[in-house]
Structures are given as C-alpha cells and as structure tokens.
C-alpha cells in the first residue's frame, strides 16, 4: 500500500482528507529524519557544554521555571511531567480525532525544532499505523500552554502508562508495549515538554470539524434548493448578475450551487403568483455564502497551524538558539473556532426558518404538510425539535476566546480557551446535522404536493434515494424514528461529497 511521507511539504485540508479516506500508513521522510536527529544532537551537545538554565530542559515548568534541575534528574523530570499533567476529565475523545492528534503531533515534531529522539517520533508513527489510540479526555486543556492534559494522556502509553483503545478493546499502555514487543520510551531532556506543549488537541478537533462542515456547507445548499422547490420559490435571486455586483466568494458559489441543483426543474420554471420570497429563501446566497467565507477563513488559520511548530522552547540548531516563547498559545485557533461556530449556528438558524415556512399552509401546501390537518398534526412538532436545537447552537455560539483564567500561580495569566471552543464546535456540527435532517424531511414531504410537476433531475435522484428509507407521510406516524433516519441520511450523503464549496 502507498504510504504518506511525513516531510516538509505544505499540508492542506484536502491532503489530510485523502489520507484519512484512503487509510494510508505514514512514514518519516529522509529529510525529516535528518532534521530530527540534527536537532537532538545539537541539544545533547548544548547540555554537555552549557551550565546556564534553559527553560523546561534543565528547569521546572510554569511557575517553577526558576528551579534548576540536576543533570542526573533530567530524564526523571520529563517522565514526571507527562504523569503529573495527565489530568483529563469528561468523555473520551473520539478515536478518529485521537488519530488526527497523533498525526499532527508527528508532523509538528518532524520539523526539527523540538529536540525529540527519533525513537520517540517513530513510536508515534507506529501507534498511528497500527491504529493504537491512547485514551484521551475532552476536558482539561486551557488552550494556552499547549493542550497539556490531553497531550499528556496521548503520550502516557509511550512510557508504558495510561490506556489505549486497540481492536475494539481497552488495554494498558504497558500491555500494548508488551504485545508489540516494544520497550517503553525513556524520555530524554526536553522530550516530555515537546510532547505536551503544542496545539494538537485543538488542531485535530478543528481539522475534523472543517472536513465535516465543508461537506455539510455544500449539502445545506442542496437541501435549501429542495425547500425552494417545495415552497414554489423564485429563481431570480440566484441570477449570476446579482452576485457579480456584490462579489463575495461564498455568495457567488452558493448561488451557482442552487442554480445547478435546480437546473431542469418544471417547478422552478413555472409562472409564480408571488413577486418575491421570504429572506430564508431569497437570501440563501448571502447567508450561506457568508458562512462559507467564515469556513474558508478558519481553514486558512488551521492550515497555517498544522504546518507550524507549536511546542516550547523552540530550538534553532543553525542559529545556535533555544528560545522560550509562546507558540503554544491557542488564540488564533480559539478566535477562528468561535467564528466557525457562528457560521454553524447561522446555517442551522436559516434552515429552521425554511422549515417553519414550509409547514405554514402557504402557497398551496397543506398546514403542517399533511392532507388532513386537524385530525393529523403532521410535521408540526418536528419544527419545534429543530427550533430547540437551533437555540442550543445559538447559545453555544457565545465565544470562548474572550474568556481567560489565571493558571500556574499567575505565570500563565492569559489563556485562549481554544480547547473548549474546539469541542463546542464539534457538538454544534452534530446539532446542525439534526436541523438539516429535519429540513430535508419537511422539504421532501412538501415536494410531493407539487406533483405532477417534476423537480430537477438532481433533486429527483436525491429524493428517490431518500425515499428508500424515509417514506411520504399520509397520516400521523411516530416521528422520532423518521427524524433519526433523515439525520442519518444527511450524514451519509454529506460523507460522499468532496471537501470543496461547490458541486
């Protein structure tokens, strides 16, 4: 099987998506091996000839930065660091995100500015290639001095501690090393700090969320087009001329997507009795488009981050410099994640408004989308359900990045809260899938009342696929199972889409 080389080339979202979808193994490129060895050799030589304190290498950590550590204790210092910092709480991080964490940690260390042993880096590669996923917890990081607690849990098994998920079971770090015939890594100076400092928890969640929302953003356009058909909406708001005179990229892409989905529809082509549509239909390019632009901005921030060195101190062998600074601070990620969260909330908000209009008994649609309303409540409460989830996402959209709290006796006196922003966005995307599933269920139901007029070939094909599992509702039925099936359809359909903004 072809492998992915961990090298110095620029990583993109598309490359990571291809790596994940193809389940490729990874290996360190020769240039990365040379850079890692060069940096480790430099650091060993520096310690042998230098008697000055170097933060985190021969000193304590955080507020203990002025405490010098004897040379004989440097290895113990690093082991103690990993053990003491494994203070995670809450639910386990999903295994696909843990795998991304391992990959991004390998990438960050491979640039040769962190001082790790090649053996340490290679063990992380072995974990990745063998689908060994350390047990990591969702809570515990302030997103500033690196993702300390989550990364400590990620790296405990390297030294024979902690737990891992392997082949549907949970085993100890000691047991997994024994099973593969590995000796636990003996961490050298700086290594524990290199492993724990870094933004790989935030970055992995962010990349995972971006991969999902890029696909869902395209699917929101498709579902909006189905709602436009069901509501007998007008095509004029998607005319290219409108968007050429307000040339926001996302707006233009959205309008083009809608027109492509509606191409060949008898419904959209028929003469309309109404002059214009409500904003939730007419302004889809403007709202969905603004959300696409927010996603694009967030992607640019995260692509810079995953191509960066984010541990501390940073080692520059060629310049003979070891610099203690703040590349581990998650502020760029925290702020962009908050921005992404606002976009996710807005995509859900306008989706629910379209659902609300579809059940309103307007434009020759029956109230609540059933032929015998009154006796039947139809789709009335599915809109309630969507509204509750929409409001939860609005509440979750409150920014995390404006919050901070003192830690480490005030030495770490401003933190990003990017880890909370990252896990929040993950939850918001789950919610968006629910809202979209409900809109699709309502739009598909409403579309039936437009017969005998036919929708576009694109929509007809999608609805035929949809109807394999979610039937038209004639009389009241238990709605919860249908809603769940519709949400599952959204998830499966979006997974088939490419990681780009257009069809």
C-alpha positions as CSV (number, residue, x, y, z in Angstrom):
1,X,0.0,0.0,0.0
2,X,1.2,3.5,-0.8
3,X,2.3,5.5,2.2
4,X,2.1,9.1,3.1
5,X,5.5,10.8,3.7
6,X,5.9,13.0,6.7
7,X,8.0,15.7,5.1
8,X,8.4,19.4,4.9
9,X,5.8,20.0,2.2
10,X,2.8,22.2,3.0
11,X,-0.2,20.2,4.5
12,X,-3.7,21.1,3.3
13,X,-7.2,20.1,4.4
14,X,-7.5,18.1,1.1
15,X,-4.3,16.2,1.8
16,X,-5.5,15.2,5.2
17,X,-8.9,14.2,3.9
18,X,-7.3,12.0,1.3
19,X,-5.0,10.5,4.0
20,X,-8.0,9.7,6.2
21,X,-10.3,8.4,3.5
22,X,-7.6,6.1,2.0
23,X,-6.5,4.9,5.4
24,X,-2.8,5.2,4.3
25,X,0.1,4.3,6.5
26,X,2.6,7.0,7.2
27,X,6.4,7.1,7.3
28,X,9.1,9.7,8.1
29,X,10.8,11.1,5.0
30,X,14.6,11.1,5.0
31,X,14.7,14.9,5.3
32,X,12.5,14.8,8.4
33,X,14.7,12.1,10.0
34,X,17.8,14.2,9.3
35,X,16.2,17.3,10.8
36,X,15.1,15.5,14.0
37,X,18.5,13.8,14.5
38,X,20.3,17.1,13.9
39,X,18.2,19.0,16.5
40,X,18.6,16.2,19.1
41,X,22.4,16.1,18.6
42,X,22.5,19.9,18.9
43,X,20.6,19.8,22.2
44,X,22.7,17.0,23.7
45,X,25.9,18.9,22.8
46,X,24.4,22.1,24.2
47,X,23.6,20.5,27.6
48,X,27.1,19.0,27.7
49,X,28.8,22.3,27.3
50,X,26.3,24.7,28.9
51,X,25.7,25.3,32.6
52,X,23.0,28.0,32.3
53,X,19.3,27.3,33.0
54,X,17.2,26.6,29.8
55,X,13.5,26.6,30.4
56,X,11.9,23.2,30.5
57,X,15.1,21.5,29.7
58,X,17.0,21.8,32.9
59,X,14.4,23.8,34.9
60,X,11.0,23.2,36.3
61,X,7.8,24.2,34.4
62,X,5.3,27.0,34.5
63,X,5.7,28.9,37.8
64,X,8.6,26.6,38.7
65,X,10.7,27.9,35.7
66,X,13.4,29.3,38.1
67,X,14.0,26.0,39.8
68,X,17.1,24.4,38.3
69,X,17.2,20.6,37.8
70,X,20.4,18.5,38.2
71,X,21.7,16.8,35.1
72,X,21.1,13.4,36.7
73,X,17.4,14.1,37.1
74,X,16.6,15.4,33.6
75,X,15.1,12.2,32.3
76,X,13.0,11.8,35.5
77,X,11.9,15.4,35.1
78,X,10.4,14.6,31.7
79,X,8.7,11.4,32.9
80,X,7.2,13.2,35.9
81,X,5.9,16.0,33.6
82,X,3.9,13.5,31.5
83,X,2.5,11.7,34.5
84,X,1.6,14.8,36.5
85,X,0.0,16.6,33.6
86,X,-2.4,13.7,32.7
87,X,-5.4,15.4,34.4
88,X,-8.1,15.0,31.8
89,X,-11.8,14.9,32.6
90,X,-15.1,14.1,30.9
91,X,-15.8,11.9,27.9
92,X,-13.2,10.2,25.8
93,X,-12.1,12.0,22.6
94,X,-13.4,10.0,19.6
95,X,-10.8,7.7,18.2
96,X,-10.8,9.3,14.7
97,X,-9.8,12.6,16.4
98,X,-7.2,10.9,18.5
99,X,-5.7,9.5,15.3
100,X,-5.5,13.1,13.9
101,X,-3.9,14.2,17.2
102,X,-1.1,11.6,16.7
103,X,-0.6,12.6,13.1
104,X,-0.4,16.3,13.8
105,X,1.9,15.8,16.7
106,X,4.2,13.7,14.5
107,X,4.0,16.5,11.8
108,X,4.9,19.2,14.3
109,X,7.8,17.4,15.8
110,X,9.2,16.4,12.4
111,X,10.3,20.0,11.6
112,X,13.4,19.6,13.7
113,X,12.9,22.4,16.2
114,X,11.7,20.3,19.2
115,X,14.6,18.2,20.3
116,X,12.9,14.8,20.4
117,X,14.6,11.5,19.8
118,X,13.9,9.8,16.6
119,X,12.8,6.7,18.5
120,X,10.1,8.8,20.2
121,X,8.8,10.1,17.0
122,X,8.9,6.6,15.4
123,X,6.9,5.2,18.2
124,X,4.1,7.7,17.5
125,X,4.3,6.6,13.8
126,X,3.9,3.0,15.0
127,X,0.8,4.0,17.1
128,X,-0.7,5.7,14.1
129,X,0.0,2.8,11.6
130,X,-1.3,0.2,14.0
131,X,-4.5,2.0,15.0
132,X,-3.4,2.3,18.6
133,X,-5.4,5.1,20.1
134,X,-4.5,6.4,23.5
135,X,-7.4,7.2,25.8
136,X,-7.7,11.0,25.8
137,X,-10.3,13.0,27.6
138,X,-12.2,16.0,26.2
139,X,-11.8,18.4,29.2
140,X,-8.7,19.7,30.9
141,X,-7.0,22.0,28.4
142,X,-7.0,25.8,28.7
143,X,-5.6,26.0,25.1
144,X,-2.7,28.2,26.1
145,X,0.5,26.4,27.4
146,X,-0.3,23.8,24.7
147,X,-3.0,21.3,25.2
148,X,-1.2,19.9,28.2
149,X,-3.7,17.5,29.8
150,X,-5.0,15.9,26.5
151,X,-1.5,15.6,25.1
152,X,-0.2,14.0,28.4
153,X,-2.8,11.3,28.0
154,X,-1.9,10.9,24.4
155,X,1.7,10.3,25.3
156,X,1.4,8.2,28.5
157,X,1.5,4.9,26.6
158,X,4.8,5.9,25.1
159,X,6.4,5.4,28.5
160,X,4.3,2.4,29.3
161,X,1.5,4.1,31.3
162,X,-2.1,5.1,30.6
163,X,-4.6,3.3,28.4
164,X,-5.2,2.7,24.7
165,X,-8.1,1.6,22.6
166,X,-6.9,-1.2,20.3
167,X,-9.1,-3.5,18.2
168,X,-12.4,-2.8,20.0
169,X,-10.9,-3.2,23.4
170,X,-9.1,-1.1,26.1
171,X,-5.7,-2.2,27.3
172,X,-3.0,-0.6,29.4
173,X,0.0,1.2,28.0
174,X,2.2,-1.4,29.5
175,X,0.2,-4.2,27.8
176,X,0.3,-2.7,24.4
177,X,4.0,-2.2,24.5
178,X,4.4,-5.9,25.6
179,X,2.0,-7.1,22.8
180,X,4.2,-5.4,20.2
181,X,7.5,-6.2,21.8
182,X,8.3,-2.5,22.4
183,X,10.4,-1.2,25.2
184,X,8.8,1.9,26.8
185,X,10.4,5.1,25.7
186,X,12.9,6.6,28.1
187,X,12.3,10.3,27.6
188,X,15.4,12.5,27.3
189,X,15.7,16.2,28.2
190,X,13.1,18.4,26.7
191,X,11.1,15.5,25.2
192,X,8.2,15.4,27.7
193,X,7.7,19.2,27.2
194,X,7.9,18.8,23.4
195,X,5.2,16.1,23.5
196,X,2.9,18.1,25.9
197,X,3.4,21.6,24.6
198,X,1.5,22.1,21.3
199,X,-1.9,22.7,19.9
200,X,-2.7,19.3,18.5
201,X,-5.9,18.7,20.5
202,X,-7.4,22.0,19.3
203,X,-6.0,21.4,15.8
204,X,-7.3,17.9,15.5
205,X,-10.8,18.9,16.6
206,X,-10.7,21.9,14.2
207,X,-9.5,19.9,11.2
208,X,-12.0,17.2,11.9
209,X,-14.8,19.8,12.1
210,X,-13.6,21.6,9.0
211,X,-13.7,18.4,7.0
212,X,-17.3,17.9,8.1
213,X,-18.6,21.4,7.8
214,X,-17.1,21.9,4.3
215,X,-19.2,19.0,3.1
216,X,-22.3,20.0,5.1
217,X,-22.0,23.5,3.7
218,X,-22.5,22.2,0.2
219,X,-25.3,20.0,1.4
220,X,-27.1,22.9,3.0
221,X,-27.2,24.5,-0.5
222,X,-28.8,21.3,-1.9
223,X,-31.4,21.0,0.9
224,X,-32.2,24.7,0.6
225,X,-32.8,24.1,-3.2
226,X,-35.3,21.3,-2.3
227,X,-37.0,23.6,0.1
228,X,-37.2,26.3,-2.6
229,X,-38.9,23.8,-4.9
230,X,-41.3,22.7,-2.1
231,X,-42.2,26.3,-1.4
232,X,-42.6,27.2,-5.1
233,X,-39.8,29.7,-4.8
234,X,-38.4,32.0,-7.5
235,X,-35.1,31.6,-9.4
236,X,-34.2,35.3,-9.8
237,X,-32.3,35.7,-6.5
238,X,-29.7,33.2,-7.8
239,X,-29.1,35.0,-11.1
240,X,-25.3,35.5,-11.6
241,X,-25.7,39.2,-12.3
242,X,-26.8,39.9,-8.8
243,X,-23.7,38.3,-7.3
244,X,-21.3,39.9,-9.8
245,X,-22.1,43.3,-8.3
246,X,-21.5,42.0,-4.7
247,X,-18.7,39.6,-5.3
248,X,-18.3,37.8,-2.1
249,X,-16.8,34.4,-2.9
250,X,-19.2,32.3,-0.8
251,X,-22.2,34.2,-2.0
252,X,-21.3,33.6,-5.7
253,X,-20.6,29.9,-5.0
254,X,-23.8,29.3,-3.2
255,X,-25.9,30.9,-6.0
256,X,-24.2,28.8,-8.5
257,X,-24.8,25.6,-6.5
258,X,-28.5,26.4,-6.1
259,X,-28.9,27.0,-9.9
260,X,-27.1,23.8,-10.7
261,X,-29.3,21.8,-8.3
262,X,-32.5,23.4,-9.8
263,X,-31.5,23.0,-13.5
264,X,-34.2,21.3,-15.5
265,X,-37.0,21.7,-12.9
266,X,-40.5,22.2,-14.1
267,X,-41.5,23.6,-10.7
268,X,-38.9,26.4,-10.7
269,X,-39.7,27.3,-14.3
270,X,-43.5,27.7,-13.8
271,X,-45.0,31.2,-13.5
272,X,-45.3,32.4,-10.0
273,X,-48.2,34.0,-8.3
274,X,-45.9,35.8,-5.8
275,X,-43.4,38.6,-6.5
276,X,-40.7,37.6,-4.0
277,X,-39.8,35.1,-1.4
278,X,-39.1,35.4,2.4
279,X,-35.4,36.1,3.3
280,X,-34.8,32.5,4.3
281,X,-35.3,31.5,0.7
282,X,-34.3,34.7,-1.2
283,X,-31.1,35.4,0.8
284,X,-29.7,31.9,0.8
285,X,-26.6,33.0,-1.2
286,X,-26.0,35.9,1.2
287,X,-26.3,33.9,4.4
288,X,-24.9,30.5,3.2
289,X,-22.2,32.4,1.4
290,X,-21.1,34.4,4.5
291,X,-20.9,31.1,6.3
292,X,-18.7,29.6,3.5
293,X,-16.4,32.6,3.8
294,X,-16.1,32.1,7.6
295,X,-15.3,28.4,6.9
296,X,-12.7,29.4,4.4
297,X,-11.1,31.9,6.8
298,X,-11.0,29.2,9.5
299,X,-9.5,26.8,7.1
300,X,-6.6,29.2,6.3
301,X,-5.8,29.6,10.0
302,X,-5.8,25.9,10.7
303,X,-3.7,25.1,7.7
304,X,-1.1,27.5,8.9
305,X,-1.3,25.9,12.4
306,X,-0.8,22.3,11.3
307,X,2.3,23.4,9.3
308,X,3.8,25.1,12.4
309,X,6.0,24.3,15.4
310,X,3.9,24.9,18.5
311,X,5.9,23.5,21.4
312,X,8.2,25.4,23.6
313,X,11.1,26.2,23.9
314,X,11.9,26.2,20.2
315,X,15.3,25.0,19.1
316,X,17.2,26.5,16.2
317,X,20.4,24.5,15.7
318,X,21.7,26.5,12.7
319,X,21.3,29.8,14.6
320,X,22.6,28.3,17.9
321,X,19.4,29.5,19.7
322,X,17.0,27.9,22.2
323,X,14.1,30.3,22.6
324,X,11.4,30.2,25.2
325,X,8.4,31.9,23.7
326,X,4.6,31.3,23.2
327,X,3.9,29.4,20.0
328,X,1.7,27.0,22.1
329,X,-0.9,29.7,22.7
330,X,-4.1,28.8,21.0
331,X,-5.5,32.3,20.5
332,X,-5.5,32.1,16.6
333,X,-7.4,28.8,16.8
334,X,-9.8,29.9,19.6
335,X,-10.9,33.0,17.7
336,X,-11.3,31.3,14.4
337,X,-13.2,28.4,16.0
338,X,-15.6,30.9,17.6
339,X,-16.1,32.4,14.1
340,X,-16.7,29.0,12.7
341,X,-19.3,28.3,15.5
342,X,-21.2,31.5,14.5
343,X,-21.3,30.2,10.9
344,X,-22.6,26.8,12.0
345,X,-25.3,28.5,14.1
346,X,-26.4,30.6,11.2
347,X,-26.6,27.7,8.8
348,X,-28.9,26.0,11.3
349,X,-30.9,29.1,12.0
350,X,-31.9,29.9,8.4
351,X,-32.6,26.2,7.8
352,X,-35.1,26.1,10.6
353,X,-36.8,29.2,9.2
354,X,-37.3,27.5,5.9
355,X,-38.8,24.5,7.8
356,X,-41.1,27.0,9.6
357,X,-42.3,28.4,6.3
358,X,-43.0,25.0,4.7
359,X,-45.4,23.9,7.5
360,X,-47.3,27.3,7.5
361,X,-50.0,26.3,5.0
362,X,-48.9,28.8,2.3
363,X,-48.6,28.5,-1.4
364,X,-51.0,25.6,-1.9
365,X,-49.2,23.5,0.7
366,X,-51.5,22.0,3.4
367,X,-50.9,23.1,7.0
368,X,-48.2,21.1,8.6
369,X,-47.7,19.2,5.3
370,X,-50.4,16.6,5.7
371,X,-53.5,16.2,3.6
372,X,-55.9,16.1,6.6
373,X,-54.7,18.6,9.1
374,X,-56.6,18.8,12.4
375,X,-57.0,15.1,12.7
376,X,-53.3,14.9,11.9
377,X,-50.7,17.2,13.4
378,X,-48.3,16.2,10.7
379,X,-44.9,17.9,10.8
380,X,-45.8,20.5,13.4
381,X,-43.6,19.3,16.2
382,X,-40.6,18.4,14.0
383,X,-40.2,22.2,13.6
384,X,-40.3,22.5,17.4
385,X,-37.5,20.0,17.7
386,X,-35.4,21.9,15.1
387,X,-36.1,25.2,16.9
388,X,-34.8,23.8,20.2
389,X,-31.6,22.6,18.6
390,X,-31.2,25.9,16.8
391,X,-31.5,27.8,20.0
392,X,-28.9,25.5,21.7
393,X,-26.5,26.2,18.9
394,X,-27.1,30.0,19.3
395,X,-26.3,29.6,23.0
396,X,-23.2,27.6,22.2
397,X,-22.1,30.2,19.7
398,X,-21.2,32.5,22.6
399,X,-17.4,33.0,22.1
400,X,-14.9,31.0,24.3
401,X,-11.9,33.1,23.2
402,X,-12.9,36.2,25.2
403,X,-12.6,34.1,28.4
404,X,-9.4,33.6,30.4
405,X,-8.3,32.5,33.8
406,X,-5.0,32.5,35.7
407,X,-3.1,29.3,36.0
408,X,0.3,28.1,37.3
409,X,0.4,30.7,40.0
410,X,-0.1,33.5,37.6
411,X,2.8,32.7,35.3
412,X,0.2,31.6,32.7
413,X,-2.1,34.6,33.2
414,X,-3.8,34.7,29.9
415,X,-5.3,31.6,28.2
416,X,-7.2,31.1,25.0
417,X,-9.9,28.6,26.0
418,X,-9.4,27.2,22.5
419,X,-10.0,23.6,23.6
420,X,-13.5,24.5,24.8
421,X,-14.1,26.3,21.5
422,X,-13.0,23.2,19.6
423,X,-15.2,20.7,21.5
424,X,-18.1,23.1,21.3
425,X,-17.9,23.4,17.5
426,X,-17.8,19.6,17.3
427,X,-21.1,19.5,19.2
428,X,-22.6,22.3,17.1
429,X,-21.9,20.3,13.9
430,X,-23.8,17.4,15.4
431,X,-26.7,19.7,16.0
432,X,-26.5,21.2,12.5
433,X,-26.9,17.7,11.1
434,X,-30.1,17.3,13.1
435,X,-31.5,20.6,11.9
436,X,-30.7,19.8,8.3
437,X,-32.2,16.3,8.6
438,X,-35.5,17.9,9.7
439,X,-35.5,20.5,6.9
440,X,-34.9,17.7,4.4
441,X,-37.7,15.7,5.8
442,X,-40.1,18.6,5.5
443,X,-38.9,19.7,2.1
444,X,-39.2,16.2,0.7
445,X,-42.8,16.0,2.1
446,X,-43.7,19.4,0.6
447,X,-42.3,18.5,-2.8
448,X,-44.9,15.7,-3.1
449,X,-47.6,18.3,-3.2
450,X,-46.1,19.8,-6.4
451,X,-46.9,16.8,-8.5
452,X,-47.5,16.2,-11.3
453,X,-44.8,18.9,-12.0
454,X,-41.4,17.4,-11.8
455,X,-38.4,18.8,-10.0
456,X,-34.9,18.8,-11.5
457,X,-33.0,15.6,-12.3
458,X,-30.6,16.3,-9.5
459,X,-33.3,16.6,-6.9
460,X,-35.4,13.8,-8.3
461,X,-32.4,11.4,-8.0
462,X,-31.7,12.5,-4.4
463,X,-35.3,12.2,-3.3
464,X,-35.6,8.7,-4.9
465,X,-32.6,7.7,-2.8
466,X,-34.1,9.4,0.3
467,X,-37.4,7.6,-0.2
468,X,-35.7,4.2,0.1
469,X,-35.7,4.7,3.9
470,X,-37.9,7.7,4.7
471,X,-41.5,7.4,3.3
472,X,-44.0,10.1,2.5
473,X,-46.3,10.6,5.5
474,X,-50.0,10.4,4.7
475,X,-51.4,10.1,8.3
476,X,-49.7,10.7,11.6
477,X,-46.9,8.3,12.5
478,X,-44.3,8.1,15.2
479,X,-42.0,10.9,14.0
480,X,-38.8,10.2,16.1
481,X,-37.7,7.2,14.0
482,X,-38.2,9.1,10.8
483,X,-36.3,12.1,12.0
484,X,-33.4,9.9,13.0
485,X,-33.4,8.2,9.6
486,X,-33.4,11.6,7.9
487,X,-30.5,12.8,10.0
488,X,-28.6,9.6,9.2
489,X,-29.3,10.2,5.5
490,X,-27.8,13.7,5.8
491,X,-24.7,12.3,7.5
492,X,-24.2,9.6,4.8
493,X,-24.9,11.8,1.9
494,X,-22.5,14.5,3.1
495,X,-19.8,11.9,3.6
496,X,-20.0,11.2,-0.2
497,X,-19.4,14.9,-1.1
498,X,-16.0,16.3,-1.7
499,X,-14.2,18.8,0.6
500,X,-14.9,21.8,-1.5
501,X,-17.5,24.6,-1.7
502,X,-19.2,23.7,-5.0
503,X,-20.9,20.8,-6.7
